[in-house]
Amino acid sequence: MKPALRTVIEDLPASRIREVANAGLGRSDVLAFWFGESDEVTPIGVREAAIASIEGGETFYAHNLGLPALREALARYVSGLHRPVGAERIAVTSSGVSALMVAQQALVDAGDEVVAVVPVWPNLTAQPAILGARVRCVSLRATAGAWRLDLDELLAAITPATRVLIVNAPNNPTGWTLSRDEQQAILAHCRRTGTWILSDEVYERLYYGDAGEACAPSFLDVAEPEDRLIVVHSFSKSFLMTGWRLGNLVAPASVVAHLGKLIEFNTSCAPVFVQRAGMAALAAAPQAVPALQAHLRRCRDTLVGALQGLPGLELASPPGAMYAFLRVPGQDDSLAFAKRLVVEHGLGLAPGVAFGGSGEGWLRWCFASRTPDRLLQGVERLAGALRL
């Protein structure tokens, strides 16, 4: 008898991060740093825009690709950071993860080869697997806690048989960030092989490079409008809007209408009042995002400095995203160790194995905290767990 569900679905692993969080369910004493979100609420102006939209009766369907006003606002925002991008190249989605899935559905057939740079948020490798693709992984390598890409290894893995390259930079969970030279080399190689690049750049504004840099290097800085490139952004991280589920895609204009068809069959459209909130967030971005970036830099420096003061830990200061990725010597089962930290010490971290085999033995600590003191309390609990 045929299985009740597709085998690939039955074999999908449940979230290891959720498994750890469930171990602390109902406990108010847990310091939770396991999820990829700040403990700050969405700014009041953004919330008020959504309330005004609802009170104004904007509770109906919108265009599949998003409100024209939001697409225009996104085009201006993206163009202010990168090369000019027109609204005809933008699709609005119900979350960044939906944007990623829509892109995968547009590009990937069953049996296609997909190459992914790992460790990475598990959705990025699970999505093509759900569609029946063969996913090959090229792992970053850690030296003294700092993660680096072997560019030659990656380029060798991308051949004319490779349909899509998936890359997330700044990276969740390691904070690794591509350089402009690496992006140019990858783009040139993928042009030769005919490979699409799916670039998850949701953390581009959470970048701690040279002073004055507004964002991390992006493929949009080096690509031409009709290159085989889809870039995914989200309102979740830079605008403190994780629960709103609002994202967007930048793609060649020739494929955006097709993405609209897929949005119709996935979610139909993003809610209008959520899109109005997104417009308010973009309007506030010139002041709000640099302030958030500066705050997260302070949080990063506070946490990493304190952790580096504990003997034996392996980690480096990440150049991007909102995570410290650390290894505790002798703790090679990251899931079991993370559960023990929750149950015995009230410290909630994400197990590295949640991000694939190359993350095993590591722990991810989200440092997006309203108060740096909360991070220091967590370090004290980790020190207690390690009896330091």
SULDA-V963569 format. One record per residue. N is the residue number from 1. PHI is phi in degrees with one decimal (NA if undefined). PSI is psi in degrees with one decimal (999 if undefined). OMEGA is omega in radians with two decimals (none if undefined). Layout:
n={N | N}
phi={PHI | PHI}
psi={PSI | PSI}
omega={OMEGA | OMEGA}
//
This chain:
n={1 | 2 | 3 | 4 | 5 | 6 | 7 | 8 | 9 | 10 | 11 | 12 | 13 | 14 | 15 | 16 | 17 | 18 | 19 | 20 | 21 | 22 | 23 | 24 | 25 | 26 | 27 | 28 | 29 | 30 | 31 | 32 | 33 | 34 | 35 | 36 | 37 | 38 | 39 | 40 | 41 | 42 | 43 | 44 | 45 | 46 | 47 | 48 | 49 | 50 | 51 | 52 | 53 | 54 | 55 | 56 | 57 | 58 | 59 | 60 | 61 | 62 | 63 | 64 | 65 | 66 | 67 | 68 | 69 | 70 | 71 | 72 | 73 | 74 | 75 | 76 | 77 | 78 | 79 | 80 | 81 | 82 | 83 | 84 | 85 | 86 | 87 | 88 | 89 | 90 | 91 | 92 | 93 | 94 | 95 | 96 | 97 | 98 | 99 | 100 | 101 | 102 | 103 | 104 | 105 | 106 | 107 | 108 | 109 | 110 | 111 | 112 | 113 | 114 | 115 | 116 | 117 | 118 | 119 | 120 | 121 | 122 | 123 | 124 | 125 | 126 | 127 | 128 | 129 | 130 | 131 | 132 | 133 | 134 | 135 | 136 | 137 | 138 | 139 | 140 | 141 | 142 | 143 | 144 | 145 | 146 | 147 | 148 | 149 | 150 | 151 | 152 | 153 | 154 | 155 | 156 | 157 | 158 | 159 | 160 | 161 | 162 | 163 | 164 | 165 | 166 | 167 | 168 | 169 | 170 | 171 | 172 | 173 | 174 | 175 | 176 | 177 | 178 | 179 | 180 | 181 | 182 | 183 | 184 | 185 | 186 | 187 | 188 | 189 | 190 | 191 | 192 | 193 | 194 | 195 | 196 | 197 | 198 | 199 | 200 | 201 | 202 | 203 | 204 | 205 | 206 | 207 | 208 | 209 | 210 | 211 | 212 | 213 | 214 | 215 | 216 | 217 | 218 | 219 | 220 | 221 | 222 | 223 | 224 | 225 | 226 | 227 | 228 | 229 | 230 | 231 | 232 | 233 | 234 | 235 | 236 | 237 | 238 | 239 | 240 | 241 | 242 | 243 | 244 | 245 | 246 | 247 | 248 | 249 | 250 | 251 | 252 | 253 | 254 | 255 | 256 | 257 | 258 | 259 | 260 | 261 | 262 | 263 | 264 | 265 | 266 | 267 | 268 | 269 | 270 | 271 | 272 | 273 | 274 | 275 | 276 | 277 | 278 | 279 | 280 | 281 | 282 | 283 | 284 | 285 | 286 | 287 | 288 | 289 | 290 | 291 | 292 | 293 | 294 | 295 | 296 | 297 | 298 | 299 | 300 | 301 | 302 | 303 | 304 | 305 | 306 | 307 | 308 | 309 | 310 | 311 | 312 | 313 | 314 | 315 | 316 | 317 | 318 | 319 | 320 | 321 | 322 | 323 | 324 | 325 | 326 | 327 | 328 | 329 | 330 | 331 | 332 | 333 | 334 | 335 | 336 | 337 | 338 | 339 | 340 | 341 | 342 | 343 | 344 | 345 | 346 | 347 | 348 | 349 | 350 | 351 | 352 | 353 | 354 | 355 | 356 | 357 | 358 | 359 | 360 | 361 | 362 | 363 | 364 | 365 | 366 | 367 | 368 | 369 | 370 | 371 | 372 | 373 | 374 | 375 | 376 | 377 | 378 | 379 | 380 | 381 | 382 | 383 | 384 | 385 | 386 | 387 | 388}
phi={NA | -67.5 | -56.7 | -63.2 | -123.0 | -59.2 | -58.6 | -62.9 | -75.0 | -62.1 | -87.2 | -62.4 | -73.4 | -70.1 | -63.1 | -70.7 | -68.0 | -61.5 | -62.6 | -68.6 | -60.2 | -64.0 | -67.8 | -107.7 | -59.3 | 84.0 | -100.5 | -81.7 | -88.8 | -79.1 | -86.7 | -97.0 | -124.9 | -85.0 | -88.4 | -88.4 | -154.4 | -76.1 | -91.3 | -89.0 | -77.8 | -58.9 | -54.6 | -60.4 | -62.3 | -69.7 | -63.5 | -65.4 | -63.9 | -67.4 | -62.3 | -62.3 | -64.8 | -64.7 | -64.9 | -82.3 | 87.4 | -84.1 | -119.4 | -109.7 | -61.2 | -117.6 | -59.9 | -53.1 | -87.2 | 110.3 | -59.9 | -53.3 | -65.1 | -71.3 | -62.8 | -65.7 | -64.5 | -65.1 | -60.8 | -64.7 | -63.6 | -63.8 | -65.0 | -71.4 | -103.6 | -135.9 | -65.2 | -57.4 | -129.5 | -86.3 | -61.6 | -67.3 | -100.7 | -116.9 | -124.2 | -93.7 | -130.7 | -84.9 | 103.7 | -66.3 | -67.1 | -67.0 | -59.5 | -63.0 | -68.5 | -60.7 | -62.6 | -63.2 | -62.8 | -72.8 | -108.6 | -106.4 | -102.8 | -57.1 | 91.7 | -65.4 | -95.4 | -124.7 | -107.9 | -129.4 | -88.0 | -127.9 | -67.6 | -157.8 | -49.1 | -62.2 | -58.4 | -68.4 | -93.0 | -71.9 | -59.6 | -65.1 | -64.2 | -59.4 | -82.0 | 93.4 | -79.0 | -97.9 | -101.1 | -106.9 | -111.0 | -115.5 | -93.8 | -64.5 | -123.9 | -102.1 | -127.8 | 53.0 | 86.5 | -94.9 | -95.8 | -135.2 | -97.9 | -85.9 | -61.7 | -61.0 | -63.4 | -64.2 | -63.1 | -65.8 | -77.2 | -94.0 | -123.4 | -57.8 | -81.8 | -86.9 | -76.4 | -139.4 | -105.7 | -108.2 | -139.0 | -121.6 | -150.8 | -54.5 | -97.8 | -104.2 | -112.0 | -88.5 | 81.3 | -55.4 | -134.7 | -66.5 | -87.8 | -60.7 | -62.9 | -63.9 | -62.6 | -63.7 | -66.4 | -65.1 | -62.1 | -61.4 | -66.7 | -68.2 | -62.6 | -69.1 | -88.8 | 75.5 | -89.1 | -76.4 | -107.2 | -107.9 | -107.8 | -87.6 | -118.2 | -67.1 | -101.6 | -60.2 | -83.1 | -93.4 | -132.7 | -123.3 | -77.4 | -61.2 | -56.5 | 94.6 | -79.0 | -76.3 | -160.2 | -73.1 | -55.6 | -129.2 | -61.6 | -67.7 | -77.2 | -122.0 | -90.5 | -92.3 | -55.9 | -101.8 | -61.4 | -78.3 | -141.4 | -125.6 | -110.9 | -106.7 | -123.6 | -145.6 | -84.7 | -63.8 | -87.4 | -72.1 | -114.8 | 55.6 | -127.9 | -57.5 | -77.0 | -80.6 | 59.7 | -135.9 | -140.1 | -160.6 | -119.6 | -114.2 | -143.3 | -56.8 | -56.7 | -68.1 | -109.2 | -63.2 | -59.9 | -68.8 | -62.4 | -60.1 | -63.7 | -68.4 | -59.6 | -56.3 | -84.1 | -98.3 | -134.6 | 71.8 | -174.1 | -79.2 | -58.3 | -61.1 | -66.3 | -70.5 | -65.2 | -62.4 | -62.8 | -61.9 | -63.5 | -65.3 | -63.6 | -64.8 | -63.6 | -87.4 | -57.1 | -56.0 | -99.5 | -71.4 | -70.4 | -59.6 | -64.6 | -64.5 | -58.4 | -64.7 | -64.0 | -68.4 | -62.0 | -63.7 | -62.8 | -58.0 | -64.6 | -63.5 | -67.7 | -63.6 | -60.6 | -67.9 | -66.1 | -67.3 | -79.6 | -88.8 | -66.0 | 93.7 | -71.1 | -112.0 | -166.7 | -133.8 | -71.8 | -76.0 | -76.7 | -152.3 | 69.3 | -140.9 | -137.0 | -99.2 | -114.3 | -131.7 | -118.8 | -105.1 | -54.5 | 84.9 | -110.1 | -89.7 | -101.5 | -66.4 | -67.1 | -63.9 | -67.1 | -63.1 | -64.5 | -65.2 | -61.2 | -69.2 | -67.3 | -95.9 | -130.8 | 65.2 | -119.0 | -104.5 | -121.6 | -90.7 | -73.1 | -60.9 | -64.5 | -61.6 | -106.2 | 105.3 | -59.2 | -71.4 | -96.7 | -61.1 | 90.0 | -113.5 | -129.3 | -104.6 | -120.4 | -78.7 | -99.2 | -78.0 | -117.6 | -59.9 | -126.5 | -59.7 | -59.1 | -63.8 | -64.8 | -66.2 | -61.7 | -64.3 | -62.9 | -61.3 | -68.6 | -64.1 | -59.7 | -64.4 | -63.9 | -89.9 | 56.3 | -97.6}
psi={139.3 | 139.9 | 153.7 | -35.0 | 164.4 | 141.3 | -40.1 | -30.9 | -43.9 | -31.0 | -6.3 | 128.6 | 143.7 | 161.0 | 123.0 | -27.9 | -44.3 | -35.7 | -40.8 | -44.3 | -37.9 | -27.4 | -21.5 | 15.5 | 131.1 | 0.2 | 119.7 | -11.2 | -3.2 | 131.0 | 106.3 | 116.4 | 23.1 | -34.9 | 158.0 | 64.9 | 154.1 | 160.0 | 9.5 | 141.6 | 161.8 | 138.3 | 148.8 | -38.4 | -34.6 | -43.8 | -40.6 | -33.7 | -40.4 | -41.0 | -44.5 | -37.8 | -44.2 | -45.3 | -26.3 | 1.0 | 16.6 | 71.7 | 22.8 | 174.5 | 152.5 | 177.0 | 143.8 | -39.2 | -2.3 | 163.5 | 133.0 | -38.2 | -37.1 | -40.3 | -39.1 | -41.9 | -40.2 | -39.6 | -43.0 | -41.9 | -49.8 | -41.6 | -28.7 | -18.4 | -26.5 | -161.1 | 157.2 | 134.6 | 126.6 | 159.0 | -25.1 | -10.3 | 5.6 | 135.4 | 133.5 | 138.2 | 162.6 | 74.5 | 156.6 | -37.4 | -33.3 | -38.5 | -43.3 | -42.3 | -40.8 | -42.9 | -43.7 | -41.7 | -33.4 | -27.3 | -29.6 | 126.9 | 158.2 | 133.5 | -13.2 | 153.9 | 131.0 | 133.2 | 133.9 | 140.1 | 125.9 | 164.8 | 153.1 | 158.0 | 127.4 | -23.9 | -32.6 | -31.7 | -25.2 | -36.3 | -51.5 | -31.7 | -40.1 | -35.0 | -0.3 | 11.2 | 161.3 | 116.6 | 121.0 | 136.0 | 136.5 | 121.0 | 138.8 | 160.1 | 140.2 | 132.0 | 117.2 | 36.3 | -10.6 | 129.7 | 137.1 | 153.3 | 132.4 | 96.7 | -40.7 | -40.5 | -42.8 | -47.8 | -35.7 | -29.2 | -21.0 | 113.2 | 175.5 | -17.6 | -7.6 | 115.6 | -44.6 | 139.0 | 127.8 | 124.4 | 137.0 | 109.9 | 129.2 | 146.0 | 138.6 | 110.5 | -4.3 | -20.3 | -3.8 | 144.0 | 134.6 | 145.1 | 162.7 | -41.2 | -41.1 | -41.3 | -42.1 | -40.9 | -41.9 | -44.9 | -45.1 | -41.4 | -43.0 | -29.4 | -39.8 | -37.1 | -10.5 | 22.8 | 135.5 | 144.0 | 123.2 | 106.6 | 114.1 | 106.1 | 36.4 | -18.9 | 16.6 | -32.5 | -14.3 | 74.9 | 136.4 | 40.5 | -144.4 | 146.1 | 136.9 | -10.4 | 123.6 | -25.3 | 170.2 | 160.7 | 141.5 | 149.3 | -23.6 | -16.7 | -20.4 | -13.2 | 158.4 | 157.3 | -33.5 | 13.4 | 156.2 | 76.0 | 130.5 | 124.9 | 131.5 | 132.1 | 165.6 | 151.9 | -6.3 | -49.1 | -56.2 | -20.4 | 9.7 | 48.7 | 40.1 | -43.1 | -8.1 | -25.6 | 69.2 | 125.2 | -177.4 | 160.3 | 143.6 | 122.3 | 167.8 | 139.9 | -30.8 | -17.2 | -9.3 | -40.6 | -36.2 | -36.3 | -35.9 | -37.3 | -41.6 | -37.6 | -40.7 | -42.5 | -10.6 | -57.4 | -2.8 | -53.6 | 163.3 | 144.2 | 141.2 | -43.4 | -29.2 | -39.2 | -37.4 | -38.8 | -39.7 | -39.1 | -39.4 | -38.6 | -42.1 | -38.5 | -34.1 | -7.6 | -40.0 | -30.6 | -41.2 | -42.0 | -46.4 | -35.6 | -42.7 | -43.2 | -44.8 | -40.5 | -44.2 | -30.7 | -43.1 | -41.1 | -45.1 | -49.9 | -37.0 | -50.0 | -50.2 | -40.9 | -42.4 | -42.4 | -38.8 | -16.0 | -9.9 | 127.5 | 137.6 | -17.9 | 145.7 | 114.8 | 161.2 | 161.4 | 120.5 | 139.5 | -14.7 | 177.0 | -153.4 | 35.9 | 140.8 | 132.1 | 117.2 | 152.9 | 134.3 | 118.7 | 136.1 | -3.8 | 80.7 | -13.1 | 90.7 | -32.4 | -47.7 | -40.2 | -42.2 | -39.5 | -39.9 | -38.8 | -38.9 | -53.1 | -43.1 | -22.0 | -1.5 | 32.8 | 119.6 | 106.1 | 160.0 | 134.0 | 138.2 | -28.9 | -18.8 | -19.6 | 19.0 | 169.3 | -31.4 | -12.3 | -2.8 | 140.9 | -4.7 | 164.6 | 141.0 | 130.2 | 114.0 | 120.4 | 14.0 | 80.8 | 140.1 | -37.2 | 127.2 | -26.2 | -33.2 | -35.7 | -41.3 | -34.8 | -39.7 | -39.5 | -38.8 | -39.4 | -38.5 | -43.0 | -39.3 | -39.8 | -34.8 | -1.2 | 47.3 | 999}
omega={-3.14 | 3.12 | -3.12 | 3.13 | 3.02 | -3.09 | -3.11 | 3.11 | 3.12 | -3.08 | 3.13 | 3.10 | 3.02 | -3.11 | 3.08 | 3.11 | 3.09 | 3.14 | 3.10 | 3.14 | 3.13 | 3.12 | 3.11 | -3.06 | 3.07 | -3.11 | -3.12 | -3.08 | -3.09 | 2.96 | -2.99 | 3.07 | -2.99 | -3.09 | -3.12 | 3.11 | 3.06 | 3.02 | 3.04 | 3.11 | 3.08 | -3.12 | -3.02 | -3.13 | 3.10 | 3.12 | -3.13 | 3.11 | 3.11 | 3.13 | 3.14 | 3.12 | 3.12 | -3.14 | 3.08 | 3.06 | -3.12 | -3.09 | -3.07 | 3.11 | 3.03 | 3.04 | 3.14 | -3.05 | 3.11 | 3.09 | 3.10 | -3.13 | 3.11 | 3.11 | 3.09 | 3.13 | 3.09 | 3.12 | 3.10 | -3.12 | -3.14 | -3.13 | 3.10 | 3.14 | -3.00 | 3.02 | -3.11 | 3.10 | 3.12 | -3.14 | 3.13 | 3.14 | -3.02 | 3.02 | 3.10 | -3.07 | 3.08 | 3.11 | 3.05 | -3.13 | 3.05 | 3.08 | 3.12 | -3.11 | 3.10 | 3.11 | 3.13 | 3.12 | -3.14 | -2.96 | -2.88 | 2.98 | 3.03 | -3.14 | 3.11 | 3.05 | 3.09 | 3.08 | -3.14 | 3.04 | -3.06 | 0.01 | -3.06 | 3.04 | -2.92 | 3.13 | -3.04 | 3.09 | 3.12 | -3.07 | 3.10 | 3.09 | 3.09 | -3.13 | 3.08 | 3.14 | 3.00 | -3.05 | 3.04 | -3.05 | 3.01 | -2.99 | 2.87 | 3.13 | -3.12 | 3.00 | -3.08 | 3.08 | 3.14 | -3.06 | -3.10 | 3.08 | 2.94 | -3.02 | 3.14 | 3.12 | 3.14 | -3.11 | 3.10 | -3.13 | -3.11 | -3.11 | 3.06 | 3.09 | -3.08 | -3.12 | -3.04 | 2.91 | 3.09 | 3.12 | 3.13 | -3.14 | -0.09 | -2.87 | 2.92 | 0.51 | -2.88 | -3.03 | 3.09 | -3.12 | 3.08 | 2.99 | 3.10 | -3.14 | 3.11 | 3.11 | 3.13 | 3.13 | 3.13 | -3.13 | 3.14 | -3.14 | -3.12 | 3.01 | -3.14 | -3.09 | -3.09 | -3.08 | 3.02 | 3.00 | 3.00 | -3.02 | 3.09 | -3.07 | -3.08 | 3.14 | -3.00 | -3.13 | 3.09 | -3.01 | -3.01 | 3.13 | -3.13 | -3.14 | 3.10 | 3.11 | -3.05 | -3.09 | 3.10 | 3.02 | -3.09 | 3.02 | 3.11 | 3.11 | -3.00 | -3.03 | 3.00 | -3.03 | -3.09 | 3.01 | 3.10 | -3.04 | 2.97 | 3.14 | -3.12 | 3.03 | 3.13 | 3.02 | -2.97 | -2.92 | -3.04 | -3.09 | 3.10 | -3.05 | -3.07 | -3.06 | -3.09 | 3.11 | 3.13 | 3.14 | 3.08 | 3.14 | 2.90 | -3.03 | 3.01 | -3.11 | -3.09 | -3.11 | -3.02 | 3.12 | 3.10 | 3.06 | 3.09 | 3.10 | -3.14 | 3.06 | 3.09 | -3.06 | 3.09 | -3.04 | -3.04 | -3.13 | 2.98 | 3.13 | -3.08 | -3.09 | 3.05 | 3.09 | 3.07 | 3.07 | 3.09 | 3.10 | 3.10 | 3.11 | 3.12 | 3.13 | -3.12 | -3.00 | -3.09 | 3.09 | -2.99 | -3.04 | 3.07 | 3.10 | 3.10 | 3.12 | 3.14 | 3.13 | -3.12 | 3.04 | 3.11 | 3.10 | 3.12 | -3.08 | 3.10 | -3.08 | -3.07 | 3.11 | 3.14 | -3.14 | 3.12 | 3.05 | 3.07 | -3.08 | 3.00 | -3.13 | 3.09 | 3.05 | 3.06 | 3.12 | -3.07 | 3.12 | -3.10 | 3.14 | -2.99 | -3.04 | 2.85 | -3.14 | -2.97 | 3.08 | 3.05 | -3.11 | 3.10 | -3.13 | -3.05 | 3.07 | -3.00 | 3.13 | 3.14 | -3.13 | 3.13 | 3.10 | 3.13 | 3.11 | 3.13 | -3.00 | -3.00 | -3.01 | 3.09 | 3.14 | -3.06 | 3.08 | 3.13 | 3.12 | -3.11 | -3.13 | 3.08 | -3.08 | 3.11 | -3.06 | -3.12 | 3.09 | -3.12 | -3.12 | -3.13 | 3.07 | 3.07 | -3.12 | 3.10 | -3.09 | 3.09 | -3.06 | 3.12 | 3.14 | 3.08 | 3.14 | 3.13 | 3.09 | 3.14 | 3.05 | 3.10 | 3.11 | 3.09 | 3.13 | 3.09 | 3.10 | 3.09 | 3.12 | -3.14 | -3.13 | -3.14 | none}
//
